[in-house]
Amino acid sequence: MALFQTVLCQVLSWKGICLVLNVVATGLLAAAAVWTLKLLVRHAWYTHKLSCFNKPQTHSWLVGHLGQMQSTEEGLLQVDDLVQKYKHSCCWFLGPFYHLVRLFHPEYVRPLLMAPASITVKDELIYDHLRPWLGQSLLISNGEEWSRRRRLLTPAFHFDILKNYVAKFNSSTNTMHDKWRRLVAEGRTTLEMFDHVTLMTLDSLLKCAFSYKSNCQESTSEYVSAIVKLSDLIVDRRQNILHHWDWIYWKSRQGKQFKQALSIVHRFTREVVQRRRALINQQRETGAQSDRTTTPQRKKDFVDIILLSEDEDGQGLSDEEIQAEANTFMFAGHDTTASAICWTLYNLARHSHYQEQCRQEVMDVTQGRDGQEIEWEDLSNLPFTTMCIRESLRLHSPVQAVTRRYTQDMALPEGHTVPQGAICLVSIYGTHHNPAVWTDPHEFNPLRFDPSNAQSRASHAFIPFSSGPRNCIGQKFALAELRVVVALTLLRFRLTPGVNPELGSSTGGVRRLPQLVLRAEGGLWLQLEPLNPPNVREPTDE
């Protein structure tokens, strides 16, 4: 006992405290040295394994291309230069931390995107920052967990379900167009598209996902504001390499803002799912729901369908899993579709002859109706409008790249091999603008997508929704909404390029801004001319 007291006194003395701190510091330094050594050995290994790929000039062996990848117009022009110089691929190092292969040719993209889902992994560079928001959802999960979720979610995007959403697309578009007419009547004929269209797609998705009428196009919504805030914060985090480490990010001002917005979004989704689960359970208990697969008195929305989905063992998704998928549906659906709509309207505004041809096609389809409304059956009768939409998706793809890792080495043409664990950055932008694949790739030419030209196009030359087993599950939903919104807009407005009225005339043109989705610096401004006042009847979306 006396010995213990003696030791304790020594430890508690100033000299003892310094000794303990010295031991701890030595341990931490040793751990840091081991971590650094492992990092450098790993970096040297990947540098050697990726030497079969061309490597653009770097600052140094250690720094690599860190700081050279820009989310700006200049960054896209840099991709054009890489494509022009290297034709199909190159390697890219973000310091000793991330080792990438950038690919921008169909022959090199195909083996990666078509690889089995069992060996495909969503990497940490892009997707780890989304996990706090989206959990282990379809977008992020891997392996058997991903396969099970894909099977359970596929029915939610069946054509029979999408038909029910067309009325909601019409309703949200009508609200946006009513607002546009009011603004034009007040003398504001030039409007920024992203502000308006993003609120419209959020409004539409809330109706489709939760049967929730947010009125977010006319008034502020805490939930909608939180989604926009989260998207902005994720972009900021990607661009700050120090914030890639959680223990730094969550202590930062941005990390605290992220948690605050995240709590609002998660609370909203959790309450919706819990209320809907309770309603379904109540209907089962009272016998009001005789058929398990139907919800009476209301058409099924996204949450209904995934609540009722079961796998081959009779197991459905838990409330937590359903919340993750609903959050993913909102995140992945609103910004991408809004970007696609805005750039399609922009491209048609710049090419009036194509705009008029689309408008005439829509007028022919809707001729003789009491009101202007796009129906499900109309979507297959708009071939030229669809060609213009596809060309806009090629020229201004909402998502500029997708990334993957693989659990085995991946063989590519001409003896190139991507080593296991390296990040494959499939450049959608680079592939869509590759002059070896597309003639005059920077020109807007919808005739590229004339059916007669389909045979001459490489299978992976056009990949706005990615491709293969891990392609975008919601692409039919997005294309349906795109056609409805574009068609109704052309029926009601003539579009011409505009400029921000506060800045006056500009000779610099539109500068693209690749963030989570492709936007425009300072906004995308179009001038609107209302056509003959339409006789609009509000679609029934209940």
Buried (B, 14 or more C-beta within 10 A) or exposed (E): EEEEEEEEEEEEEEEBEEEEEEEEEEEEEEEEEEEEEEEEEBBEEBBEBBEBBBBBEBEEEEBBBBEBBBBBBEBBEBBBEBBEEBBBBBBBBBBBBBBBBBBBBBBBBBBBBBBEBEBBBBBBBBBBBBBBBBBBBBBBBBEEEBBBBBEBBEBBBEEEBBBBBBBBBBBBBBBBBEBBBEBBEEEEBBBBBBEBBBBBBBBBBBBBBBBBBBEBBEEEBEBBEBBBBBBBBBBEBBEEBEBBEEEEBBEBEBBEBBEEBBEBBBEBBBEBBEEBBEBBEEBEEEEEBEEEEEBEEEBBBBBBBBBBBEEEEEEEBEBEBBBBBBBBBBBBBBBBBBBBBBBBBBBBBBBEEBBEBBBEBBBEBBEEEEEBBBBBEBBEBBEBBBBBBBBBBBBBBBBBBBBBBBBEEBEBEEEBBBBEBBBBBBBBBBBBBBEBBBEEBEEBBBEBBEEEEEEEBBEBBBBBBBBBBBBBBBBBBBBBBBBBBBBBBBBBBBBBBBBBEEEEEEEEEBEBBBBBBBBBEBBBBBBBEBEEEBEBEEBEBE
